[in-house]
Amino acid sequence: MKNLLPRLYFFSILITLVISCSSDELLPFYSDETNQPGRVTINGYSALSDSLQISVNDKIIQINKDKKTAFVKKIEKEYDFVYFGSKEKTFSIINKTTKEVLHTYQFNAQKVKDTISFFAKENLWIDNISRIKIGVLSKPGNSGYRFIFPNQNVYSKSGYTGDIDGIIRKINGQVLGTVENINKDKFSPFIEFPFSSPPTILMELVKHGTTESYVPGQKIIVIMTMSINKSKLIVLEEKADTNGAFSGVDGTLNLTDYFVFK
C-alpha cells in the first residue's frame, strides 16, 4: 500500500502532462518561449455551391456553437488561440468537397489581433473586404458606384492587362460620366450622378484613356440598374457560355448586399 500511493501520484502527474500538451491551442507545461494569446476575426461570404472549411495549421476548426466545421454563405467568427514564441499560424480556406485550398493567410505574434475578410465565388476571390470603403453620396437623389474586376481575362483572354475605364450612358445615349482605373486588385475611384428614370444604364468597358474596347473586335457593354440614394460596390464578372466561350461581362454583384460597410 505504501508503494502503491506514490505510483498512483506519479501516474496522475503523467496523465496531466499528456493532456496539457495534446493541443497546440493549450500552453505547454514547460516552455522557454514567450507565449501570447491571439485572436483572428473571420468575416466572410461564400457564394460557392460547395461548403467551405477553415483550417489552422492543418487542423479543421469548429465555426459555430453547434460544433459544425463547414459553412455556406455568411460566416462570422472570432477564433482565439496561443502564439508559441515566433511560430506562425496558417489559416487556410478549403473547399470541403474538392479539398482545394482557395486561400491562405499567415499570422504571427507581432500582431496578436487580426482579421480575415473575403467574398468567394466560382473563379472569383475578393480579399480584405473589411478595408473597403463605400463611396459617400454628395447629395440626396444620387446614385453612386465603385467597381472592381477580379476575373478580368479569365474567359476573354484579351491580352490586355492594364486598367479599364467605364463610360456610363443612359439608354438614350446621354453620357453620365466615366469611371477610370478599374482593375483586379482594388476598387475604382467613386463616381456618382443624379438618379433618373428609366433606371437602366449602360457601361462600356474600354482600355484606360481610350475609347477602344479591352477585348479586340468586341464592344463590351455592362447593363446595370440605378438605385436612388444608394452607393454600390459592383463586382464586374466575365461570363462564359455552355461551351466555355466568353459571352460578356455582368455587373449585378453588389457587395453591399452581403456586408455592412462603414
MOZI-V29998 format. One line per field, one symbol per residue. ss: DSSP state (H for helix, E for strand, - for the rest). A space follows every 10 residues. Layout:
# MOZI-V29998
ss: ???
This chain:
# MOZI-V29998
ss: -HHHHHHHHH HHHHHHHHHH ---------- ----EEEEEE EEEEEE---- -EEEEE--EE ---------- E-EEEEEEEE EEEE----EE EEEEE----- EEEEEEE--- --EEEEEEEE E--EEEE-HH H--------- -EEEEEEE-- ---------- ---EEEEEEE ----EEEEEE EE-------- EEEE-----E EEEEEEE--- --E------- EEEEE----E EEEEEEEEEE -----EEEEE EEEEHHH--- --
